[in-house]
Amino acid sequence: MAKILVTGGAGYIGSHTVHYLISRGISPTDIIVFDNLVYGHEKFLPAGVNFIKGDLLDKENIRNIFLNNEIKSVIHFAAYAYVGESMQNPGKYFENNLLAGINLLEAMKSGNCQQIVFSSTCATYGLPKNLPITETEEQKPINPYGESKLMFEKILEWYNQIYGIKSVRLRYFNAAGAGFGIGEEHNPETHLIPLVLQTALGFRKNIAIFGDDYETKDGSCVRDYIHVIDLAEAHFLSLKLMNDNNFQTDFFNLGTGKGVSVKEIITIVKEISGKDFVVLTEPRRAGDPAELVADPSKANKILGWQAKLDIRETIKNAWDWENNKN
């Protein structure tokens, strides 16, 4: 039976996607998760899934996966994704996010695997000129993380043109929430919603708002938060899209189309948790755009996808998981 390979499948979005695929009728035994567990958690994986600990930087390691299994499709999550760290150590990001990806594509060639869904990012747009952001927005990353993702998107175009490897590139906005009994557990944690939840639970002394003088609805930065299960569904639909014989390559922005400010997130967390906590205002951080909101209409039209869970449901799911975890 042809299988699906999920690289980085023990990570936050990857593990939710594995659970989602199974919920849509794909057998756990038809999924192979390949993860080096630097940031992933094997405990997040469903029972019955084939887990292989390995690293994409090891060419033979990944090549053997394709030689020993009939793999029809790849969902490629494996990457480093800390924007700040990429500014401090760009070589780490270009090596892992590019060289590892090339090793994967070469292994796919050896195994005659012709389909890949790529976990990209809205960071490829940098500081957008137009809002909401459509796929026609110029891609001008402002950090090595975003640049590494854009470079790999371009590599995928060439592998399609030269080798016929089909690809869907999914440009995520801000993933959040929890489902399937698992949630967001990063070390270090840099995402706003879990940081605010940890503050409400008393694990942090306070939460900081970095800048309250932006030209936004309340002066704080605005982002488009998408529930991780909605995100997982987009990967499932991308696999279906690639089965069309006429399909070659495409790319989609994944977001709700609705912006939520930092101050609004804090207010919702206080309401859902019933907890009050200290909120500090700090100076703006360099490179933070005032507003990043997706126009998801292309994904609506072509993928047949739209976000279903709103920000309150997203935060409530994450709060419930943080409480049960602790």
C-alpha positions as CSV (number, residue, x, y, z in Angstrom):
1,M,0.0,0.0,0.0
2,A,1.3,3.4,-0.9
3,K,2.1,5.5,2.1
4,I,2.3,9.2,3.2
5,L,5.6,10.4,4.6
6,V,5.2,13.3,7.1
7,T,8.6,15.0,7.9
8,G,8.5,16.8,11.2
9,G,5.3,15.0,11.9
10,A,5.9,14.9,15.7
11,G,5.9,18.7,15.8
12,Y,3.0,21.0,16.7
13,I,1.3,21.3,13.3
14,G,2.7,18.0,12.0
15,S,1.2,15.9,14.8
16,H,-2.2,17.6,14.6
17,T,-2.1,16.9,10.8
18,V,-1.3,13.2,11.4
19,H,-4.3,12.9,13.7
20,Y,-6.5,14.7,11.2
21,L,-5.5,12.4,8.3
22,I,-6.5,9.5,10.5
23,S,-9.8,11.2,11.4
24,R,-10.5,11.4,7.6
25,G,-10.1,7.7,7.1
26,I,-6.4,7.2,6.3
27,S,-5.0,4.2,8.2
28,P,-2.3,4.9,10.8
29,T,-0.3,2.1,9.1
30,D,-0.2,4.1,5.9
31,I,1.5,7.1,7.5
32,I,5.2,7.3,8.2
33,V,6.4,10.1,10.5
34,F,10.1,11.0,10.1
35,D,11.3,13.4,12.8
36,N,14.6,14.1,14.6
37,L,12.7,15.1,17.8
38,V,14.8,18.3,18.2
39,Y,11.5,20.1,18.7
40,G,9.0,17.3,18.1
41,H,7.3,15.0,20.7
42,E,6.8,11.3,19.9
43,K,4.1,11.2,22.7
44,F,1.9,13.4,20.4
45,L,1.6,10.7,17.7
46,P,-1.4,8.4,17.4
47,A,-1.0,4.7,18.1
48,G,-0.2,2.6,15.0
49,V,1.7,5.3,13.1
50,N,5.1,4.2,11.8
51,F,7.6,6.5,13.5
52,I,11.2,6.7,12.3
53,K,13.6,8.9,14.2
54,G,16.0,10.4,11.7
55,D,17.4,13.6,10.2
56,L,17.0,15.0,6.7
57,L,20.6,16.2,6.7
58,D,21.6,12.5,6.6
59,K,21.1,11.7,2.9
60,E,21.2,7.9,3.3
61,N,18.8,8.1,6.2
62,I,16.1,9.7,4.2
63,R,16.9,7.9,0.9
64,N,16.5,4.5,2.7
65,I,12.9,5.5,3.7
66,F,12.0,5.7,0.0
67,L,13.9,2.6,-1.1
68,N,12.2,0.5,1.6
69,N,8.7,1.9,1.3
70,E,6.3,2.7,-1.5
71,I,5.6,6.4,-0.7
72,K,3.0,8.2,-2.8
73,S,3.0,11.6,-1.1
74,V,5.1,13.7,1.3
75,I,4.0,16.4,3.7
76,H,7.1,18.4,4.6
77,F,6.9,20.2,7.9
78,A,10.5,19.7,9.1
79,A,12.2,23.0,9.6
80,Y,13.6,25.5,12.1
81,A,11.1,28.3,12.6
82,Y,12.4,30.9,15.1
83,V,12.6,34.2,13.4
84,G,14.8,35.8,16.0
85,E,17.2,32.9,16.0
86,S,17.5,33.0,12.2
87,M,18.8,36.6,12.5
88,Q,21.4,35.4,15.0
89,N,22.4,32.2,13.2
90,P,21.3,32.4,9.6
91,G,23.6,29.5,8.6
92,K,21.7,27.1,10.8
93,Y,18.5,28.0,9.0
94,F,19.8,27.8,5.4
95,E,21.4,24.5,6.1
96,N,18.4,22.9,7.8
97,N,15.6,24.4,5.8
98,L,17.3,24.2,2.4
99,L,19.9,21.5,2.4
100,A,17.6,19.1,4.3
101,G,14.8,19.9,1.8
102,I,17.0,19.2,-1.2
103,N,18.0,15.9,0.4
104,L,14.3,15.1,0.7
105,L,13.6,16.0,-2.9
106,E,16.5,13.9,-4.2
107,A,15.3,10.9,-2.1
108,M,11.8,11.4,-3.5
109,K,13.3,11.2,-7.0
110,S,15.0,7.9,-6.1
111,G,11.7,6.5,-4.9
112,N,9.7,7.9,-7.8
113,C,7.5,9.9,-5.4
114,Q,5.9,12.8,-7.3
115,Q,3.8,14.7,-4.7
116,I,4.8,17.1,-1.9
117,V,2.9,19.5,0.3
118,F,5.2,22.1,1.7
119,S,4.8,23.9,5.0
120,S,5.7,27.5,4.0
121,T,4.9,30.8,5.8
122,C,3.5,34.3,5.4
123,A,7.0,35.4,6.4
124,T,7.9,35.1,2.7
125,Y,6.0,38.4,2.2
126,G,8.1,40.4,4.7
127,L,6.5,43.8,5.1
128,P,3.5,43.7,2.8
129,K,2.3,46.8,1.0
130,N,-1.3,45.6,0.7
131,L,-3.8,44.1,3.2
132,P,-5.3,41.6,3.3
133,I,-2.4,39.7,1.8
134,T,-3.1,37.8,-1.4
135,E,-0.8,35.4,-3.2
136,T,0.1,38.1,-5.7
137,E,1.8,40.2,-3.0
138,E,5.5,40.6,-3.7
139,Q,7.6,38.1,-1.6
140,K,10.4,40.1,0.1
141,P,11.4,38.3,3.3
142,I,13.0,40.4,6.1
143,N,14.7,37.6,7.9
144,P,16.6,34.4,7.0
145,Y,13.8,32.2,8.2
146,G,11.4,33.7,5.7
147,E,14.1,33.7,3.0
148,S,14.9,30.0,3.5
149,K,11.2,29.2,3.0
150,L,11.0,31.3,-0.1
151,M,14.1,29.8,-1.5
152,F,12.7,26.3,-1.0
153,E,9.5,27.4,-2.7
154,K,11.6,28.3,-5.8
155,I,13.4,25.0,-5.6
156,L,10.1,23.2,-5.7
157,E,9.2,25.1,-8.9
158,W,12.4,23.8,-10.6
159,Y,11.8,20.3,-9.4
160,N,8.4,20.4,-10.9
161,Q,9.6,21.8,-14.2
162,I,12.6,19.4,-14.5
163,Y,11.3,16.2,-12.8
164,G,7.6,16.6,-12.7
165,I,7.3,16.6,-8.9
166,K,4.0,18.2,-8.0
167,S,3.9,20.6,-5.1
168,V,1.4,22.6,-3.0
169,R,3.0,25.4,-1.0
170,L,0.9,26.4,2.0
171,R,1.8,29.8,3.4
172,Y,0.6,29.8,7.0
173,F,-0.3,32.8,9.0
174,N,-0.4,32.3,12.9
175,A,-1.1,28.7,13.9
176,A,-2.8,28.4,17.3
177,G,-5.1,26.2,19.3
178,A,-5.2,22.5,20.3
179,G,-7.1,19.3,19.4
180,F,-7.0,15.5,19.5
181,G,-5.7,15.7,23.1
182,I,-2.5,17.4,22.1
183,G,-1.4,21.0,21.9
184,E,1.3,23.6,21.6
185,E,4.5,22.7,23.5
186,H,7.6,24.6,22.2
187,N,10.9,25.0,24.0
188,P,11.5,27.9,24.0
189,E,8.0,29.1,23.6
190,T,7.7,32.3,21.5
191,H,4.1,32.3,20.3
192,L,1.7,34.8,21.9
193,I,-1.3,32.7,22.8
194,P,0.5,30.0,24.8
195,L,2.6,32.7,26.5
196,V,-0.5,34.5,27.6
197,L,-2.1,31.3,28.8
198,Q,1.0,30.4,30.8
199,T,0.8,33.9,32.4
200,A,-2.8,33.2,33.3
201,L,-1.8,29.9,34.9
202,G,0.9,31.6,37.0
203,F,3.9,30.1,35.2
204,R,5.0,33.5,34.0
205,K,5.0,36.7,36.1
206,N,3.6,38.9,33.3
207,I,3.0,39.2,29.6
208,A,4.5,42.1,27.5
209,I,2.9,44.0,24.7
210,F,5.7,45.1,22.3
211,G,4.4,48.4,21.1
212,D,1.0,50.0,21.7
213,D,1.5,52.9,19.2
214,Y,0.9,51.1,15.9
215,E,-1.6,52.4,13.4
216,T,-4.0,49.6,14.2
217,K,-7.4,49.4,15.9
218,D,-6.0,49.6,19.4
219,G,-2.3,50.4,18.9
220,S,-1.0,46.8,19.3
221,C,0.1,44.5,16.5
222,V,-2.7,42.6,14.6
223,R,-2.3,39.0,13.3
224,D,-4.4,36.4,11.6
225,Y,-4.7,33.4,14.0
226,I,-5.7,30.1,12.4
227,H,-6.7,27.0,14.3
228,V,-4.3,24.2,13.9
229,I,-7.0,21.7,13.0
230,D,-8.2,24.1,10.2
231,L,-4.6,24.1,9.1
232,A,-4.4,20.3,9.2
233,E,-7.5,20.1,6.9
234,A,-5.7,22.2,4.3
235,H,-2.9,19.6,4.0
236,F,-5.5,16.8,3.6
237,L,-7.2,18.8,0.8
238,S,-3.8,19.5,-0.8
239,L,-3.2,15.8,-1.1
240,K,-6.5,15.4,-2.8
241,L,-5.7,18.3,-5.2
242,M,-2.5,16.7,-6.3
243,N,-4.3,13.6,-7.4
244,D,-5.7,15.5,-10.3
245,N,-3.7,14.5,-13.4
246,N,-3.8,18.1,-14.7
247,F,-2.3,19.6,-11.5
248,Q,1.3,20.6,-11.4
249,T,2.0,23.2,-8.7
250,D,0.2,25.9,-6.7
251,F,0.4,28.0,-3.5
252,F,-2.1,29.2,-1.0
253,N,-2.4,31.7,1.9
254,L,-3.9,30.0,4.9
255,G,-5.6,32.3,7.4
256,T,-9.1,33.4,8.6
257,G,-9.1,36.8,6.8
258,K,-9.7,38.4,10.2
259,G,-7.1,40.2,12.2
260,V,-6.9,40.0,16.0
261,S,-4.7,42.4,18.1
262,V,-2.4,41.5,20.9
263,K,-4.6,43.4,23.3
264,E,-7.7,41.5,22.1
265,I,-5.9,38.2,22.7
266,I,-5.1,39.2,26.2
267,T,-8.7,40.3,26.9
268,I,-10.1,37.0,25.5
269,V,-7.6,34.9,27.6
270,K,-8.7,36.9,30.8
271,E,-12.3,36.2,30.0
272,I,-12.0,32.5,29.2
273,S,-9.6,31.8,32.1
274,G,-11.3,34.0,34.7
275,K,-7.8,35.1,35.7
276,D,-6.2,38.5,35.9
277,F,-2.5,39.0,35.4
278,V,0.1,41.7,34.9
279,V,0.4,43.2,31.4
280,L,3.4,45.3,30.6
281,T,4.0,47.6,27.6
282,E,7.5,47.4,26.1
283,P,9.0,49.3,23.1
284,R,8.3,47.9,19.6
285,R,10.5,45.1,18.4
286,A,12.5,45.7,15.2
287,G,10.9,44.0,12.2
288,D,7.4,43.5,13.6
289,P,4.8,44.5,10.9
290,A,1.8,46.4,12.3
291,E,-0.6,44.1,10.7
292,L,-0.6,40.7,8.9
293,V,-3.9,39.3,7.7
294,A,-4.5,36.8,5.0
295,D,-6.8,36.9,2.0
296,P,-7.8,33.2,1.9
297,S,-10.1,33.4,-1.1
298,K,-7.8,31.5,-3.4
299,A,-7.7,28.5,-1.0
300,N,-11.5,28.8,-0.6
301,K,-11.9,28.6,-4.4
302,I,-9.3,26.1,-5.5
303,L,-8.7,23.9,-2.4
304,G,-12.3,24.1,-1.2
305,W,-11.0,25.1,2.2
306,Q,-11.9,27.7,4.7
307,A,-11.2,28.3,8.4
308,K,-14.1,27.1,10.6
309,L,-12.9,27.9,14.1
310,D,-12.9,31.5,15.4
311,I,-10.4,33.1,17.8
312,R,-12.5,32.4,20.9
313,E,-12.8,28.7,20.1
314,T,-9.1,28.6,19.3
315,I,-8.1,30.1,22.6
316,K,-10.6,28.0,24.6
317,N,-9.2,24.8,23.0
318,A,-5.7,25.9,23.9
319,W,-6.7,26.9,27.5
320,D,-8.4,23.5,28.1
321,W,-5.3,21.7,26.9
322,E,-2.9,23.8,29.0
323,N,-5.1,23.1,32.0
324,N,-5.2,19.4,31.4
325,K,-1.5,19.2,30.7
326,N,-0.8,20.8,34.1
